[in-house]
Amino acid sequence: MVLRTRSEPGRILIEVEDQCGGLPETDNLFRSFGDRRSSDRSGLGLGLSISRRAVAANGGEIRALSLPGKGCVFTIDLPAAAALGSVVG
């Protein structure tokens, strides 16, 4: 697994790349399993849905890129926090 961070003007990007073999094609990868759950019962199917909600609650978005036969890259794109001018104690 590879973890990368980078910044763009006003944005912070966090990328997580794995070697899972790629993602299945699906209409909405970030939806909880619900009715799209197949015979694979190894997880609850909530992780990506919860991740998307947490990122959105912080003003960001999460994207997935499949690298067929290799893995996938998830990118978390967040607004950069404004620098604090002073700390009041």
C-alpha atoms as a printed R data frame, in Angstrom:
   type eleno elety resid chain resno       x       y       z
1  ATOM     1    CA   MET     A     1   0.000   0.000   0.000
2  ATOM     2    CA   VAL     A     2   1.204   3.507  -0.810
3  ATOM     3    CA   LEU     A     3   0.095   6.707   0.922
4  ATOM     4    CA   ARG     A     4   0.788  10.038  -0.769
5  ATOM     5    CA   THR     A     5  -0.091  13.614   0.176
6  ATOM     6    CA   ARG     A     6   0.146  16.769  -1.857
7  ATOM     7    CA   SER     A     7  -1.254  20.246  -1.840
8  ATOM     8    CA   GLU     A     8  -2.791  22.432  -4.489
9  ATOM     9    CA   PRO     A     9  -3.865  26.041  -4.003
10 ATOM    10    CA   GLY     A    10  -6.440  25.911  -1.206
11 ATOM    11    CA   ARG     A    11  -6.651  22.091  -1.242
12 ATOM    12    CA   ILE     A    12  -4.996  19.117   0.456
13 ATOM    13    CA   LEU     A    13  -5.051  15.762  -1.333
14 ATOM    14    CA   ILE     A    14  -4.470  12.387   0.282
15 ATOM    15    CA   GLU     A    15  -4.051   9.364  -1.994
16 ATOM    16    CA   VAL     A    16  -4.169   5.746  -0.913
17 ATOM    17    CA   GLU     A    17  -3.060   3.226  -3.528
18 ATOM    18    CA   ASP     A    18  -3.389  -0.507  -3.056
19 ATOM    19    CA   GLN     A    19  -2.787  -3.664  -5.029
20 ATOM    20    CA   CYS     A    20  -6.261  -5.219  -4.757
21 ATOM    21    CA   GLY     A    21  -6.423  -6.116  -8.453
22 ATOM    22    CA   GLY     A    22  -8.820  -3.313  -9.367
23 ATOM    23    CA   LEU     A    23 -12.372  -2.386  -8.520
24 ATOM    24    CA   PRO     A    24 -15.528  -4.016  -9.831
25 ATOM    25    CA   GLU     A    25 -17.586  -1.840 -12.129
26 ATOM    26    CA   THR     A    26 -20.514  -0.482 -10.185
27 ATOM    27    CA   ASP     A    27 -22.896   2.434 -10.445
28 ATOM    28    CA   ASN     A    28 -22.077   3.814  -7.038
29 ATOM    29    CA   LEU     A    29 -19.065   2.378  -5.287
30 ATOM    30    CA   PHE     A    30 -19.625   4.598  -2.238
31 ATOM    31    CA   ARG     A    31 -23.171   3.392  -1.529
32 ATOM    32    CA   SER     A    32 -23.541   0.926   1.342
33 ATOM    33    CA   PHE     A    33 -23.907  -2.657   0.155
34 ATOM    34    CA   GLY     A    34 -27.625  -3.036   0.793
35 ATOM    35    CA   ASP     A    35 -29.128  -4.741  -2.226
36 ATOM    36    CA   ARG     A    36 -25.910  -4.759  -4.287
37 ATOM    37    CA   ARG     A    37 -24.144  -7.114  -1.877
38 ATOM    38    CA   SER     A    38 -23.093 -10.322  -3.598
39 ATOM    39    CA   SER     A    39 -21.952 -13.641  -2.178
40 ATOM    40    CA   ASP     A    40 -18.851 -11.969  -0.669
41 ATOM    41    CA   ARG     A    41 -19.834 -11.519   2.977
42 ATOM    42    CA   SER     A    42 -16.359 -10.733   4.313
43 ATOM    43    CA   GLY     A    43 -17.304  -7.202   5.386
44 ATOM    44    CA   LEU     A    44 -20.285  -5.090   6.266
45 ATOM    45    CA   GLY     A    45 -20.047  -2.962   3.112
46 ATOM    46    CA   LEU     A    46 -20.184   0.325   5.000
47 ATOM    47    CA   GLY     A    47 -16.567   1.535   4.941
48 ATOM    48    CA   LEU     A    48 -16.631   3.552   1.724
49 ATOM    49    CA   SER     A    49 -20.054   4.989   2.496
50 ATOM    50    CA   ILE     A    50 -18.916   6.140   5.941
51 ATOM    51    CA   SER     A    51 -15.667   7.503   4.477
52 ATOM    52    CA   ARG     A    52 -17.552   9.557   1.913
53 ATOM    53    CA   ARG     A    53 -19.833  11.038   4.568
54 ATOM    54    CA   ALA     A    54 -16.890  11.911   6.840
55 ATOM    55    CA   VAL     A    55 -14.977  13.582   4.021
56 ATOM    56    CA   ALA     A    56 -18.089  15.492   2.865
57 ATOM    57    CA   ALA     A    57 -18.723  16.666   6.453
58 ATOM    58    CA   ASN     A    58 -15.305  18.343   6.257
59 ATOM    59    CA   GLY     A    59 -16.055  20.066   2.944
60 ATOM    60    CA   GLY     A    60 -14.254  17.554   0.756
61 ATOM    61    CA   GLU     A    61 -14.850  14.732  -1.651
62 ATOM    62    CA   ILE     A    62 -13.466  11.252  -2.211
63 ATOM    63    CA   ARG     A    63 -12.823   9.638  -5.582
64 ATOM    64    CA   ALA     A    64 -11.745   6.180  -6.700
65 ATOM    65    CA   LEU     A    65  -9.687   5.208  -9.720
66 ATOM    66    CA   SER     A    66  -9.468   1.563 -10.719
67 ATOM    67    CA   LEU     A    67  -6.230   0.270 -12.183
68 ATOM    68    CA   PRO     A    68  -7.490  -3.027 -13.683
69 ATOM    69    CA   GLY     A    69  -5.238  -5.952 -12.942
70 ATOM    70    CA   LYS     A    70  -3.199  -3.862 -10.505
71 ATOM    71    CA   GLY     A    71  -5.197  -2.073  -7.826
72 ATOM    72    CA   CYS     A    72  -6.953   1.179  -7.135
73 ATOM    73    CA   VAL     A    73  -6.283   4.713  -5.952
74 ATOM    74    CA   PHE     A    74  -8.600   6.523  -3.561
75 ATOM    75    CA   THR     A    75  -8.158  10.297  -3.425
76 ATOM    76    CA   ILE     A    76  -9.454  12.406  -0.552
77 ATOM    77    CA   ASP     A    77  -9.671  16.060  -1.573
78 ATOM    78    CA   LEU     A    78 -10.113  18.504   1.339
79 ATOM    79    CA   PRO     A    79 -10.096  22.280   1.639
80 ATOM    80    CA   ALA     A    80  -6.943  23.565   3.296
81 ATOM    81    CA   ALA     A    81  -7.496  25.125   6.709
82 ATOM    82    CA   ALA     A    82  -6.831  28.839   7.023
83 ATOM    83    CA   ALA     A    83  -3.632  29.635   8.900
84 ATOM    84    CA   LEU     A    84  -4.178  30.807  12.464
85 ATOM    85    CA   GLY     A    85  -2.996  34.363  12.993
86 ATOM    86    CA   SER     A    86  -2.707  34.047  16.743
87 ATOM    87    CA   VAL     A    87  -3.687  31.719  19.520
88 ATOM    88    CA   VAL     A    88  -5.869  33.117  22.272
89 ATOM    89    CA   GLY     A    89  -5.296  31.459  25.627
